[in-house]
Amino acid sequence: MAELRVVVDADECEANAVCVGIAPEVFDLDDDEVLHILVPEPPAELVDRVREAVDSCPKRALFLREAGQ
């Protein structure tokens, strides 16, 4: 399986923090409610939870791409 990279569309993100609740080791909101991706290329053991976070984003602001794209 190719390595995946998590990407956020900052213009679409509303800082709902759904992703933080699902995978807090990958996603974080700062005090200004800006989403940060702590692990842009998550290891295999986190990929299922990252996919769940991406699929659960109410604004569809998160994406998974093959690393290097």
NUMAR-89637 format. One record per residue: residue number from 1; residue in three letters; x, y, z of N, C-alpha, C, O in turn. Coordinates in Angstrom, 3 decimals, m for minus. Each point is the difference from the previous one (the first is absolute). Example, Ala and Ser with C-alpha at 12.3 -4.5 7.8 and 13.67 -1.06 7.14 Angstrom:
- 1;ala;13.190;m5.690;7.800;m0.890;1.190;0.000;0.900;1.200;0.000;1.036;m0.019;0.665
- 2;ser;m1.386;1.069;m1.385;0.820;1.190;0.060;m0.770;1.090;0.730;0.509;1.108;0.169
This chain:
- 1;met;0.844;m1.180;0.000;m0.844;1.180;0.000;0.889;1.243;0.000;0.995;0.061;0.723
- 2;ala;m1.362;0.925;m1.537;0.757;1.247;m0.063;m0.204;0.798;1.281;m1.059;m0.061;0.625
- 3;glu;2.081;0.804;m0.248;m0.146;0.860;1.170;m0.953;1.131;m0.337;m0.061;0.472;m1.136
- 4;leu;m0.688;m0.046;2.155;m1.001;1.041;m0.191;0.408;1.278;0.700;0.704;m0.018;1.009
- 5;arg;m1.161;1.131;m1.565;0.243;1.316;0.575;m1.354;0.633;0.283;m0.903;m0.046;m0.835
- 6;val;0.768;0.640;2.022;m1.229;0.691;0.390;0.136;1.464;m0.414;1.020;0.638;0.260
- 7;val;m2.053;m0.121;m0.902;m0.013;1.381;m0.477;m1.273;0.667;0.514;m1.074;m0.602;0.000
- 8;val;1.208;1.854;0.436;m1.177;0.770;0.428;m0.180;1.203;m0.931;0.961;0.681;m0.358
- 9;asp;m2.204;m0.443;m0.018;m0.353;1.209;m0.743;m0.348;1.050;1.052;m1.116;0.027;0.520
- 10;ala;2.078;0.831;m0.217;m0.161;0.977;1.081;m1.168;0.949;m0.251;m0.595;0.508;0.950
- 11;asp;0.264;m0.263;m2.206;m1.121;0.894;m0.312;m1.344;m0.645;0.354;m0.962;0.703;0.310
- 12;glu;0.893;m2.022;m0.354;m1.246;m0.708;0.300;m0.124;m0.392;1.467;m1.113;m0.123;0.511
- 13;cys;2.236;m0.074;0.175;m0.017;m0.478;1.381;m0.666;1.029;0.919;0.350;1.181;m0.007
- 14;glu;m1.314;m1.657;0.794;m0.696;0.861;0.964;0.398;m0.305;1.437;m0.644;0.477;0.935
- 15;ala;1.686;m1.258;m0.750;0.511;m0.331;1.340;m1.061;m0.674;0.861;m0.145;0.317;1.180
- 16;asn;m0.594;m1.245;m1.773;m1.010;m0.749;0.748;0.624;m1.020;0.951;m0.648;m0.441;0.949
- 17;ala;1.893;0.070;m1.197;0.790;m0.902;0.851;m0.491;m1.443;0.006;0.380;m0.771;0.880
- 18;val;m1.206;0.396;m1.831;m0.414;m1.395;m0.093;1.227;m0.880;m0.207;0.127;m1.055;0.622
- 19;cys;0.770;1.487;m1.492;1.214;m0.774;m0.283;0.886;m0.120;1.236;0.617;m1.041;0.227
- 20;val;m0.555;2.099;0.566;0.807;m0.028;1.228;m0.550;m1.049;0.958;0.765;m0.712;0.649
- 21;gly;m2.076;0.617;m0.560;m0.617;m0.987;0.876;0.259;m1.431;m0.444;0.086;m0.904;0.831
- 22;ile;0.038;0.696;m2.134;0.207;m1.351;m0.532;1.478;m0.391;0.029;0.337;m1.133;0.343
- 23;ala;0.541;2.066;m0.700;1.438;m0.317;m0.080;0.829;1.164;0.550;0.646;0.714;m0.767
- 24;pro;m0.660;m0.519;2.095;0.697;1.147;0.592;1.511;m0.041;m0.165;0.660;1.028;0.144
- 25;glu;m0.102;m2.188;m0.441;1.435;m0.054;m0.214;0.388;0.480;m1.393;1.182;0.184;m0.287
- 26;val;m2.180;0.021;m0.585;0.253;0.459;m1.365;m0.465;1.441;m0.207;0.635;0.762;m0.729
- 27;phe;m1.745;m0.390;1.372;m0.601;1.318;m0.201;m0.017;0.794;1.300;m0.168;m0.559;1.084
- 28;asp;0.348;1.885;m1.213;m0.041;0.873;1.181;m0.533;1.366;m0.409;0.295;0.499;m1.085
- 29;leu;m1.084;0.094;1.971;m0.459;1.379;m0.189;0.765;0.888;0.959;0.115;m0.313;1.185
- 30;asp;0.411;1.426;m1.695;0.707;0.911;0.892;m0.991;0.982;0.635;m1.206;m0.084;m0.236
- 31;asp;1.718;1.001;1.031;m0.857;0.951;0.717;m0.760;0.937;m0.938;m1.006;0.590;0.391
- 32;asp;1.486;m0.456;m1.622;m0.677;0.837;m0.992;m0.948;m0.813;m0.880;m0.500;0.495;m1.010
- 33;glu;0.258;m1.751;1.405;m0.867;m0.917;m0.732;0.496;m0.256;m1.421;m0.787;m0.061;m0.945
- 34;val;2.088;m0.087;0.814;0.610;m0.376;m1.268;0.399;m1.473;0.120;0.674;m0.392;0.953
- 35;leu;m1.090;m0.406;m1.916;0.314;m1.421;0.014;1.440;m0.235;m0.438;0.462;0.552;m0.998
- 36;his;0.232;m1.381;1.764;1.363;m0.405;m0.346;0.027;m1.512;m0.146;m0.595;m0.728;0.795
- 37;ile;1.292;0.272;m1.820;0.187;m1.428;m0.198;1.352;m0.340;0.606;1.045;0.383;m0.527
- 38;leu;m1.078;m1.101;1.632;1.208;m0.318;0.753;0.817;m1.106;m0.664;1.226;m0.027;0.105
- 39;val;m1.914;m0.875;m0.784;0.660;m1.128;m0.671;m0.527;m0.028;m1.439;m0.960;m0.714;m0.289
- 40;pro;1.576;1.482;m0.611;m0.526;0.092;m1.368;m0.025;m1.324;m0.755;m0.863;m0.215;m0.852
- 41;glu;1.804;m0.672;1.161;0.024;m1.314;m0.634;m0.142;m1.055;1.098;0.993;m0.554;0.471
- 42;pro;m2.239;0.284;m0.070;m0.237;m0.893;1.137;0.495;m1.417;m0.249;m0.080;m0.503;m1.120
- 43;pro;0.593;m0.139;2.168;0.427;m1.394;m0.129;m1.207;m0.910;m0.190;m1.137;0.376;0.287
- 44;ala;1.411;m1.576;m0.776;m1.069;m0.952;m0.342;m0.985;m0.218;1.136;m1.196;m0.156;m0.245
- 45;glu;1.680;0.143;1.490;m0.909;m0.275;1.121;m1.006;1.127;0.256;m0.971;m0.200;0.729
- 46;leu;1.187;1.372;m1.314;m0.932;1.123;0.183;m0.875;0.253;m1.222;m0.941;0.792;0.070
- 47;val;1.234;m1.447;m1.178;m0.683;0.312;m1.253;m1.508;m0.198;0.096;m0.747;0.823;m0.529
- 48;asp;0.276;m1.868;1.174;m1.451;m0.216;0.088;m0.680;1.142;0.748;m1.061;0.464;m0.416
- 49;arg;1.662;m0.007;1.513;m0.593;1.106;0.760;0.088;1.310;m0.779;m0.909;0.826;0.073
- 50;val;1.989;m0.633;m0.813;0.121;1.206;m0.827;m1.068;m0.024;m1.095;m0.630;1.021;m0.276
- 51;arg;0.429;m2.169;m0.340;m1.077;m0.108;m1.008;m1.355;0.329;0.617;m0.808;0.699;m0.613
- 52;glu;0.555;m1.199;1.825;m1.251;0.303;0.689;m0.125;1.503;0.245;m1.074;0.574;m0.182
- 53;ala;2.168;0.062;0.593;m0.015;1.446;0.242;m0.281;0.762;m1.290;m0.794;0.941;m0.008
- 54;val;1.439;m1.343;m1.075;m0.216;0.645;m1.299;m1.460;m0.163;m0.418;m0.637;0.965;m0.422
- 55;asp;0.115;m2.169;0.537;m1.390;m0.274;m0.395;m1.012;0.701;0.903;m1.127;0.258;m0.422
- 56;ser;1.516;0.052;1.658;m0.913;0.612;0.973;0.026;1.521;m0.007;m0.812;0.634;0.675
- 57;cys;1.723;m0.044;m1.420;0.105;1.469;m0.024;m1.294;0.602;m0.546;m0.370;m0.267;m1.143
- 58;pro;m0.324;1.081;1.953;m1.282;0.549;m0.454;0.128;0.954;m1.181;m0.965;0.192;m0.739
- 59;lys;2.125;0.404;0.550;0.209;0.929;m1.120;0.750;m0.633;m1.166;0.255;0.659;m1.007
- 60;arg;0.101;m1.941;1.141;0.780;m0.686;m1.034;1.279;0.772;m0.327;0.376;0.153;m1.162
- 61;ala;0.278;0.325;2.217;1.211;0.804;m0.152;1.278;m0.832;0.085;1.095;0.531;m0.184
- 62;leu;m1.221;m1.817;0.459;1.167;m0.879;0.132;0.049;m0.973;m1.164;m1.026;m0.467;m0.493
- 63;phe;2.261;0.173;0.064;0.216;m0.900;m1.126;1.171;m0.922;0.288;0.904;0.343;0.761
- 64;leu;m0.930;m1.506;m1.371;1.141;m0.910;0.010;0.530;m0.084;m1.420;m0.758;m0.195;m0.950
- 65;arg;2.046;0.343;0.820;0.657;m0.112;m1.301;1.172;m0.966;0.148;0.487;m0.223;1.108
- 66;glu;m0.046;m0.335;m2.194;1.209;m0.797;0.060;1.158;0.937;0.317;0.094;1.094;m0.558
- 67;ala;0.786;m1.528;1.455;1.164;0.826;0.373;0.781;0.337;m1.263;0.160;m0.834;m0.890
- 68;gly;0.318;2.055;0.829;0.748;0.452;m1.164;m0.857;0.736;m1.014;0.520;0.563;m0.963
- 69;gln;m1.830;m0.563;1.171;m0.882;0.731;m0.922;m0.319;1.367;0.540;m0.728;0.761;m0.637
